[in-house]
């Protein structure tokens, strides 16, 4: 990784470490795409979750929410599934996912920030969530085996990555064939140049690093995903949108020999 990329990653890590420390001390973090208190801003963070969801969790999980959407509301989670949250922060989406998949399922969170991981584990203990696990790592190199996850979710984190093709490839690697993604992220209109995206906000503020709609689709397709759908939900800046991103890892295609119909004992023996 080049030095500028290392610098960007460290800037992101430091910003989220500070947010976790603030929350652990009884304060409230600010959302990743604005400056309003997340508890009162309906467009970001905890304001994007229903009161019923928020009331299920420790206050530190909701006040640490820094996202631009609610991926658990769109991922259609089912009992028994294994869910992975990329950039899990204080654990709000992991804890909500754990409730949805039930005791026969599992919810994993990956985060690179020690302070956020400590906060997430503390929140899991307060929520008495037994089917969760948080691991330290980057979303460009996920510390989980191949074909081990049914659903990947993420909340306004992939736009912060310094190597998005690696993130897409890692999602495809850990998903089982037929697995899916349900992601909230910031996406730019196709007409905006990289420079224009940078003018609308800094990298840590979720704006400068955002892909365009076309770039996002192309990146997912290059990683092997199909059924790609990107739906904008609300504006976060001029020409920039919070969006729901869905896609599927296809089931491996059978070879021609495997797919050929059996014509009787003479050809199938």
N, C-alpha and C positions, 0 to 999 in steps of 0.2 A: 504494500500500500504506500502511495506517495506521501510526502510530508504534508502537503495541503489537506489530503484526505484524513491523515492522522489528526491534524489540528482541528478539522471540523468534527470528527468523532469525539475528541476530547472536550470540545466546546459543548456539544450536546450532552455528553456524560455529566459534565460539571453542572449544567443547567438543571438536569433532572435530579442530581444528587442534592442540590440546594433546595429543590422543591420538596423532596422527601424529608429532608431535615426540618424544613418549615412545618410540614404537616405533623411530623412526629413530635414537634414541640408545641402543638396545639393550634397552629395557624392553618391557613388555607393556601394551597398553591394557586397559581394563575394558569389559565388555559394556554395551550401551545400556540394558538393563533390569535391571541388578543390579550388584553390587560385587565379585563373585568374579573371580579371575584367569581369563581366557578359556581358557587352556590346560588348565585342570582342571575347568571347569564344563561338564558334559555338556549343560546346557539352553540354553546361549547361545554365540554366537561360534564359534570354531574347534571347540568340542566337538560341534557339530552336523554336522560333516563327517567322513566316514570317513577312517581313517588313510591309505588309498590315495590319496585326494584331497590330503590335507595334505602327504603326502610328495613330491608332484609339484612343490610350490611353494616359493619362498624363505620362510624362517621369518618374515620381516617381513610377508609377505602374510597369513599365518595369525594372527600376533599382533596385527595391526591389525583383524582381523575383529570387528565390533561388532553383528552381526545377531542375529535371533531365529529364523532358519531356514536352510534350504539350498535356495534357489530353483533352482539348477542341477540338483538331484536330481528336481525335479518338472516342469521345463519341457519335457522330452522333446526336447532339442535334436538337430538332424540336420545331417549334413554339408552344407556350402554355405550355411547360413543366416546371416543378419545379426542379431546379438543386441545389445540395448541394456540396460545395467545402470544404473538410476537410483540416484544416491547411491553411487557405486562405491568410495569410500573407498580403502583400500590395494590394491584390485584383485583380491581373491581370487576373486570370482565372474566377473569378466571373464576372468581367466587360465584358470579352469576351463572357461568357455564356449568360449574360443578353442581349447582342446584338443578339445572335443566337436564343434565345427563344422568343424574341420580347416582346411587351407591354402586351400580354396576358399571358406571362410566368413570372417566378420569379427565381432569383438566390440568394442563401444564402451562406454566408461564416461563418465558425466557426474557431476561433483562440483563444488561451489561453493567448496571449501577448497583453497587453493594448497598447503598442506602435505601434504594427502592426495594431490593430483595429483602432486606431486614424488615421494612415496613410491611411488605406483602405477607411474609411469614407471620408477623404479629397480627395482621388482620385476619389471616386464615385461622389462627388460634382463637381469636375472639369470636369468629363466625362458627367455630367448631366444625370446620370443613375437613373431613378426613380424606376426600378423594381429590386432593390438589397437590401439586408439586411445583416448586419454583426452582429454576436452574440458572446459573450465571452463564452468559454467553452472548454472542452477537447474532443478529438475525441473518447475517451473511454466512454464518457457519453454525448451524443449529445443532446443539449437543443432544441429538436424539437419533435413533437408528432409522434406516430406510424403511419405508412402508409401515410406519408405526402409528400414524395419526389419521383419523377420519375427517376432521375439519380443522382448517387453519383460520383463525381470526386475527385481526389487528386493528388498532384504533389510532389513526393519525400518526403512524410511526414509520411506515415504509418510505414516506416522502423525506424522512430525515436520513435515510441510508446513503452512504457514499458509494455504494456498489449495488444498485437495484437489480441488474441481471443476476447477480449472485443470490439475492434474496428470492427472486422468482424460481431460480433453479433449486434452491434449498427447500422451498415450499413443495415443489414437485417431488423432490427426493423423499421427504418424510411422509408424504401422503400415500395412503393405500390407493391402488387402482380403483377409480370410481369415487375417490375422495374429492372434497370440494373446499373452496375458500369463500369466506364471507367477511369482507374487509371494509372498513371506513378509512378514507384517505383524502388528502387534498390533491386535486387534479386541475391542471390549467387548460384553458381553451386552446385549441390547436393553433390559433392565429398568434398567440403570444410567443415571443422569442425568449430564449434563456435570459437575456439581459432584462427584458421587460418583467419577467417573473421576479428577478432579483430586486427590481425597483419597488416591488409591492411588499417586500418584507425580507427579513434576514433568514438565514438557513435554519437556525434554531427555531424561528417563528413559523416553521412549516411551509413557508411560501417559496423561497428561492430554490429549494430542492425538489419541488413538485414536478412530476412528469405531465405532459399533455395527454389528452384522451387517446390520441393516436399512438403516442409512445407507450402508454400503459398497455393498450391492447397488443401492440407488437411485441412488447417484452414478455407478456404472459404467453402469447402464441409461440414465441421462440423457446420458451421453457417447456412447451408441450401441452399447455392448457387448451381446452376447448370450451364451447358454450360461454364465451366471455361476454359479460354484460356490465357496463359502467353507467350508473345512473346518478346524475347530480341531485343533491338534496337541498342545499342552500349555499348562498354566496358567502365567501370569507374575505374577498377582496375583488377589485375590478378584474374580471376575467378569470377568477380563481374560485373553485367550488369544492365544498365537501361533497364526497360522492360515495356511493355504495358500489363495491367491486365484487362481482361474483364470477367464478369460473370452476371448471371441473377437470380433474386429472383423468384422462380417458382410461377405460379398461383396455389392457393390452389386446391388440388385434391378433386373432388366430392366424396361423400360417395357412397357405392355400391347401396344404395337405391335411391340416387339422380340420379345415372348414369343409372339405369335400364330403358329400353325402356317402354313406356306406351303400354299396350296391350288392351286397351279399357276401357269403363266406369267401368266395374266390378272390375278392379284392380287399377284404378287410381283415384277413387272417394275418 
